[in-house]
Amino acid sequence: PRVSVEVAYNRRWWGNFTVTDNQTLGPGDYETWIATAPSDPRLPGGGGYQIVEYEVKPEKSGLTPQNYVTFETDFGPPRKRYWNGVDVTGSARMSNGLTFQGGTSTGRNVTDRCASLVNIDSPNPRNCRTVLPFKTTFRGSASYTVPKIDVLVSGTFRSDQGTPLQAQWVVSSAEAAKTLGRPLSGGAPNVTVNLLEPGEVWGDRVNVIDLRLAKILRFGRTRTNVGVDVYNLFNSSAVLNYNQAYNPVGTWLTPTTVVQGRFAKISASLDF
């Protein structure tokens, strides 16, 4: 009695994608080179792994793009993009005045565009299939009115997966030339390479608890609710955004934004 549980499965999928084809370039207009990740314990496996990169040939560099927008199916099978998730929600209204509601939401995205991607401009297959790990969000709220003194105590809790991380490493033209056999096209001084795959590394979870205390005052036919709301009760400094520019001197992953610090708000409402 007074308890309910709901379980829902959701699947969303997308289609009819369009692409922009630069008709001055084709898959044969690119050369490969190797970017070797620096040795760094913060990188997967301690670094040292190799990433194949694609660079346009010098004679094709700097040409005015001749873009043609069309459906992706003109180049091959359409990409697959979908999301699967399960939500579990429970609620309870106890006889003593305690109410509770909470649950979890778990899901992930999958994108696969390998079948047609290699036929459009650059043949680079990196990340053409991305299967993100399952992410779970926890949430809950509870409230209770203390008898006789008419004091309402309530709170909310939320826990979210942290930010997906990147390691944007700037590689000089001289470094790329070691495996490319020539400088970067168009006289470019450098190129940026992400040393991480999508969803490979995540930031810490973000957990926040909010609290509300309210006193109910009754005068004749009026009802006044005077309360204090405390946000981020435990003054969490969970990181929301990080420095994604990779460098070996330690500033990579330095927090740039954190959860707003604890603060309180006084409010009142009058019903008549």
C-alpha positions as CSV (number, residue, x, y, z in Angstrom):
1,P,0.0,0.0,0.0
2,R,1.1,3.6,-0.9
3,V,4.1,2.3,-2.8
4,S,4.6,2.2,-6.5
5,V,7.4,1.2,-8.9
6,E,7.6,2.0,-12.6
7,V,10.1,0.5,-15.1
8,A,10.3,1.9,-18.6
9,Y,12.5,0.9,-21.6
10,N,13.2,3.5,-24.2
11,R,14.8,3.3,-27.6
12,R,15.3,6.3,-29.9
13,W,16.7,6.2,-33.4
14,W,17.6,8.7,-36.1
15,G,17.6,8.5,-39.8
16,N,17.6,10.5,-43.1
17,F,21.0,12.0,-42.5
18,T,22.5,14.4,-45.0
19,V,26.3,14.9,-45.7
20,T,28.3,17.7,-47.2
21,D,30.7,16.4,-49.9
22,N,33.5,18.6,-50.9
23,Q,33.8,17.6,-54.6
24,T,37.3,18.9,-54.9
25,L,38.5,16.1,-52.6
26,G,38.2,12.4,-52.6
27,P,39.5,9.5,-50.4
28,G,42.6,9.2,-52.7
29,D,43.7,12.8,-51.9
30,Y,45.0,11.9,-48.4
31,E,48.2,10.5,-47.0
32,T,48.6,8.9,-43.6
33,W,51.0,9.7,-40.7
34,I,51.4,8.3,-37.2
35,A,50.9,10.3,-34.0
36,T,52.6,8.6,-31.0
37,A,51.0,9.5,-27.7
38,P,53.5,10.8,-25.1
39,S,54.4,8.5,-22.2
40,D,52.1,9.7,-19.4
41,P,50.5,7.8,-16.6
42,R,47.3,9.9,-16.9
43,L,46.8,8.5,-20.4
44,P,45.3,5.0,-21.1
45,G,47.9,2.4,-20.6
46,G,50.5,5.0,-19.7
47,G,50.6,6.5,-23.2
48,G,53.0,5.4,-26.0
49,Y,50.2,4.1,-28.3
50,Q,49.9,5.1,-31.9
51,I,47.1,6.9,-33.7
52,V,46.8,7.0,-37.5
53,E,46.0,10.4,-38.9
54,Y,45.1,11.6,-42.4
55,E,46.5,14.7,-44.1
56,V,45.4,16.1,-47.4
57,K,48.0,16.1,-50.2
58,P,49.8,19.4,-50.8
59,E,48.4,19.8,-54.3
60,K,44.9,19.6,-53.0
61,S,45.5,21.9,-50.0
62,G,43.9,25.3,-50.1
63,L,41.5,24.6,-53.0
64,T,38.2,26.4,-52.8
65,P,35.6,23.9,-51.5
66,Q,32.8,22.9,-53.9
67,N,30.3,21.6,-51.4
68,Y,27.4,19.4,-52.4
69,V,24.8,18.5,-49.8
70,T,23.0,15.3,-50.3
71,F,21.6,12.3,-48.5
72,E,24.1,10.0,-46.9
73,T,22.7,7.0,-48.8
74,D,24.2,8.3,-52.0
75,F,27.6,7.1,-50.7
76,G,26.5,3.8,-49.2
77,P,24.4,2.3,-46.4
78,P,23.1,4.9,-44.0
79,R,24.6,5.4,-40.6
80,K,23.1,3.8,-37.5
81,R,22.4,6.0,-34.6
82,Y,20.3,5.0,-31.6
83,W,20.0,5.3,-27.9
84,N,18.8,2.6,-25.5
85,G,17.9,3.3,-21.9
86,V,16.0,2.0,-18.9
87,D,14.3,4.2,-16.2
88,V,13.3,2.8,-12.8
89,T,11.2,5.1,-10.6
90,G,9.7,4.3,-7.2
91,S,7.5,6.4,-4.9
92,A,6.1,5.9,-1.4
93,R,3.6,7.8,0.7
94,M,3.9,6.4,4.2
95,S,1.1,6.7,6.8
96,N,3.3,8.7,9.1
97,G,3.6,11.6,6.6
98,L,6.9,10.6,5.0
99,T,7.0,10.7,1.2
100,F,9.8,9.5,-1.0
101,Q,10.4,9.4,-4.7
102,G,13.5,8.3,-6.5
103,G,15.0,6.2,-9.2
104,T,17.7,5.7,-11.8
105,S,18.1,6.3,-15.5
106,T,20.6,4.2,-17.4
107,G,21.4,4.4,-21.1
108,R,23.9,4.8,-23.9
109,N,24.4,6.1,-27.4
110,V,25.6,4.1,-30.4
111,T,26.7,5.7,-33.7
112,D,28.0,3.7,-36.6
113,R,28.8,5.5,-39.9
114,C,31.7,3.4,-41.1
115,A,29.9,2.0,-44.2
116,S,29.5,5.4,-45.9
117,L,32.1,7.7,-44.2
118,V,35.2,6.3,-46.0
119,N,33.6,7.3,-49.3
120,I,33.2,10.9,-48.5
121,D,36.3,13.2,-48.7
122,S,38.7,11.9,-46.0
123,P,38.9,8.1,-45.6
124,N,39.9,8.4,-41.9
125,P,37.9,5.6,-40.2
126,R,38.7,6.7,-36.7
127,N,35.7,7.0,-34.4
128,C,33.3,6.0,-37.3
129,R,31.8,3.6,-34.8
130,T,31.2,5.0,-31.3
131,V,29.7,2.9,-28.6
132,L,29.6,4.9,-25.4
133,P,29.5,3.1,-22.1
134,F,26.3,3.0,-20.1
135,K,25.7,6.0,-18.0
136,T,23.6,6.0,-14.9
137,T,21.9,8.9,-13.1
138,F,20.6,8.5,-9.6
139,R,18.0,10.9,-8.2
140,G,15.7,11.1,-5.2
141,S,13.6,13.3,-3.0
142,A,12.0,13.0,0.4
143,S,9.8,15.1,2.6
144,Y,8.4,14.8,6.1
145,T,6.2,17.1,8.2
146,V,7.1,16.9,11.9
147,P,3.8,16.5,13.8
148,K,2.6,19.0,16.3
149,I,5.2,21.6,15.4
150,D,4.3,21.7,11.7
151,V,7.9,21.8,10.4
152,L,8.5,20.5,6.9
153,V,11.9,18.8,6.2
154,S,12.6,17.9,2.6
155,G,15.6,17.2,0.5
156,T,16.7,16.2,-3.0
157,F,19.7,14.2,-4.2
158,R,21.2,13.8,-7.7
159,S,24.2,11.9,-8.9
160,D,25.3,12.3,-12.5
161,Q,28.0,10.8,-14.6
162,G,31.0,13.1,-14.9
163,T,32.1,14.9,-18.1
164,P,33.5,12.9,-21.0
165,L,37.2,13.9,-21.3
166,Q,39.4,14.7,-24.2
167,A,43.2,15.2,-24.6
168,Q,43.7,17.7,-27.4
169,W,47.4,17.4,-28.2
170,V,49.0,20.0,-30.5
171,V,51.5,18.2,-32.8
172,S,54.0,20.3,-34.7
173,S,54.6,20.1,-38.4
174,A,58.1,18.8,-37.8
175,E,56.8,16.0,-35.6
176,A,54.2,15.0,-38.1
177,A,56.9,15.0,-40.9
178,K,58.8,12.2,-39.2
179,T,56.2,9.7,-40.5
180,L,54.4,11.8,-43.2
181,G,57.7,12.4,-45.0
182,R,57.0,16.1,-45.5
183,P,55.6,19.1,-43.6
184,L,51.9,19.6,-43.1
185,S,50.0,20.8,-46.1
186,G,49.4,24.5,-46.7
187,G,52.3,25.5,-44.4
188,A,50.3,24.7,-41.3
189,P,52.6,25.0,-38.2
190,N,50.7,22.2,-36.3
191,V,47.7,20.0,-36.1
192,T,45.6,19.0,-33.1
193,V,45.0,15.3,-32.3
194,N,42.7,13.9,-29.6
195,L,44.6,11.2,-27.7
196,L,41.4,9.8,-26.3
197,E,38.5,7.9,-27.9
198,P,35.0,9.1,-27.2
199,G,33.8,7.9,-23.8
200,E,37.1,6.3,-23.0
201,V,37.8,8.5,-19.9
202,W,35.3,10.3,-17.7
203,G,35.5,12.9,-15.0
204,D,34.4,12.2,-11.4
205,R,30.7,11.8,-10.7
206,V,28.8,14.9,-9.6
207,N,26.8,14.4,-6.4
208,V,24.7,17.2,-5.0
209,I,22.2,17.3,-2.0
210,D,19.8,20.1,-1.4
211,L,17.8,20.6,1.9
212,R,14.7,22.6,2.8
213,L,13.3,23.5,6.3
214,A,10.0,25.2,6.4
215,K,7.7,26.3,9.3
216,I,3.9,26.4,8.7
217,L,2.1,29.3,10.5
218,R,-1.6,29.4,10.6
219,F,-3.6,32.6,11.4
220,G,-7.3,32.2,11.0
221,R,-7.9,31.4,7.4
222,T,-4.4,32.1,6.3
223,R,-1.5,29.8,6.0
224,T,2.1,31.1,5.9
225,N,5.0,28.9,4.9
226,V,8.4,30.4,5.9
227,G,11.4,28.3,4.8
228,V,15.1,28.1,4.4
229,D,16.6,26.4,1.3
230,V,20.2,25.2,1.5
231,Y,21.7,24.3,-1.9
232,N,24.7,22.0,-2.1
233,L,24.3,21.1,1.5
234,F,27.8,19.5,1.9
235,N,29.5,22.2,-0.2
236,S,30.6,19.8,-2.9
237,S,33.3,21.0,-5.2
238,A,32.6,18.4,-7.9
239,V,34.2,19.3,-11.2
240,L,31.8,20.2,-14.1
241,N,34.4,21.1,-16.8
242,Y,38.1,20.4,-17.3
243,N,41.0,21.8,-19.3
244,Q,40.9,19.5,-22.3
245,A,44.1,20.8,-23.9
246,Y,46.7,18.1,-23.4
247,N,50.3,18.9,-22.3
248,P,52.7,16.9,-20.2
249,V,53.4,19.6,-17.6
250,G,50.3,19.0,-15.5
251,T,47.7,21.6,-16.6
252,W,45.7,19.0,-18.5
253,L,42.4,18.2,-16.7
254,T,42.8,21.2,-14.4
255,P,39.2,22.1,-13.3
256,T,37.7,25.1,-15.1
257,T,34.2,25.0,-13.6
258,V,33.0,23.4,-10.4
259,V,29.5,23.0,-8.8
260,Q,28.3,26.3,-7.3
261,G,29.2,26.5,-3.6
262,R,26.8,26.1,-0.8
263,F,24.3,28.9,-0.3
264,A,21.0,29.5,1.5
265,K,17.8,31.3,0.5
266,I,15.0,32.4,2.8
267,S,11.5,32.4,1.3
268,A,7.9,32.8,2.4
269,S,4.5,32.1,0.9
270,L,1.1,33.2,2.1
271,D,-2.1,31.3,1.2
272,F,-5.5,32.9,2.0
